Every structure is written in C-alpha cells, then in structure tokens.
C-alpha cells in the first residue's frame, strides 16, 4: 500500500514511530525515500536510533521529539506523512492536531496516510474491534477507535480529502488523505 501511495522520492515523516520497527522495515523496502521518524517518548526515540544503527539505514534521519499537539512541529516540510496505530491510543485532540500539523508541513497533493483500527459507517468493522474499543475506553475514556467519517470531516476542515479507504489484515484500515490545492479550497 505504501509503495503504491508514497511519492517516488522525497522525505516521509512518520508520526508516533514507537520502537522504530516500522520505519526500519519501510526504509529497507523503500530505499529511494528519506525517512524522518518521530515520537514524543525519549525511550522510543532511543529504540529508533538503535534500529537505525542495527540495520545500517542511511536513509533514516535521527528521530525527532514530536508530540502532534505541540505546534509548530519541529520540521518545516515533508513530502508525505505516515501515522500508524496512534489515533486510537490518544485523545481526539491528537487527531485534530495531526491534521493541523499536516496542513502546515505538507504541500498541495501530498499524502497523509493513516493505518489502524477504525469505526466505519456508524459501527465497528468486526466484533474484535468492538471489544478492543471497549478495552481502550476502559483504560482511558479519551481513547478509542475513531470514526472514518469524523476523520474525513476533520480532514476536510484542514484542506484534505479522503482519497481512498482500503481494508487491511486484522480488521484494520488504510486511510489515504491528500492535501487539496489551495485554489480548490
């Protein structure tokens, strides 16, 4: 999916990189791209640096301390943004901040790619997602699976269009948002 959607070259910002396993895999699979991992957690940033060193990844930059809610972000521009499995373990304000920050960092037609479990059409896509959502909300009332339609509305408010929704393994979805041309509104 990423190979199909990401630009052929340029800088990809990964939001909430966690331990760094995803960015290490992506950087090896898509070596023509430069990767900028980020995470607000210092322990995760150390883990990301260790993955970069262990895999000898010349196309991955040192991780940024980036919390989407703290704006402006410590990066001026990127050609795409990838965010995997973050929105359900963060308050709604993080989703709002993600689109606001992406609006500042991405140029027109650039990609914001989200991956994870989501609600769609007013309900869960699987019983296991409903159970997972209940567990998340029991842990933190501000967490939980987000509605695709609510994210699309938020995207629209920030100059993005939901360009594609694709079912993925384990009842997850890939959501592809494209930044609209400024003239298109």
C-alpha angles and dihedrals in degrees: 000000000000092000088055097045107034122086118264091245139003140072123319117198114208113204118210095006093180113190093353099247093121096049091046091054093044093048092052093045095044104033094162089072129074114227128211111192121195140182135163091224116088093207091055091048089054089050091050090052090051091052090050091052095042093051094039091232110182092175095060121084124213110278121267125227096239128162107179090219093061108079141228093042118229092250126073101205146354135182093227140001125218121194119178127187097342110108097066093053096049136062120267088257088070091058090049091048092046092059093041092051093044089053089057097043103040127071123220117301091014120138134251108189121194126187131184145073114323140169115245134191093005096307148058120286092222140010089246090058091051090053091046091049091052091050092050093049091048088054094046124000091214093058128079145107112308125226114249089219092054090050091049090052091048090048091051091053088055099047100266132121125210097239100176143004118196129184111234135187121293093028093293127137135217111219116195116197123184124199110239123232110266090239091054091059 
